[in-house]
């Protein structure tokens, strides 16, 4: 009799645990899909949050959070009217699993074809850095993903066209990286650069960055300081560069 009571008790405990687990997982929220249209409705960006399910008990189900899902990357599609500018491209990932994209970032169209994703902040924002992006290639750029502290999605950038972006400032050691695709279908390989500013949030002086897209790839410079980037384990120096639009366009 005692054995039967023990078995029944174990079954009840298991069922109770299962019900609690189901309720917990359902409360964690489903993946998010979002469609964002430009103010004039010409451009459209579709975002999809993806989940991965941990295997082998998810290192003890995410350290006893009891959730085996990981919302750690977002992909996107982009359109100009009915023309596809980007199909299933990565926008963001966070392997630390500390946050979800749609809980951390706000979005805003800063131009009819430029979408900015900025981290949610409660304090007043300091003066911003300036990033000049110039299409110095012979063909249109369908989409360009530019990452600083903010993430910019630039669509339909025509040859010999420049634009200016106001980005949340980065102090001490700043980073810019970008990749994308030409209208021909040719990829713009990822490229990034670091810049040692040796300041802090209180002493930060607004920086001016220049991102030039060429047929051969991307050049990222700062008008104030040298930078560096790694190539096959070798550190390469990036010279200071002009971010003056008139000077850039005069080369054509």
Order of alpha helices (4+ residues) and beta strands (2+ residues): alpha-beta-beta-alpha-beta-beta-alpha-beta-beta-beta-beta-beta-beta-beta-beta-beta-beta-beta-beta-alpha
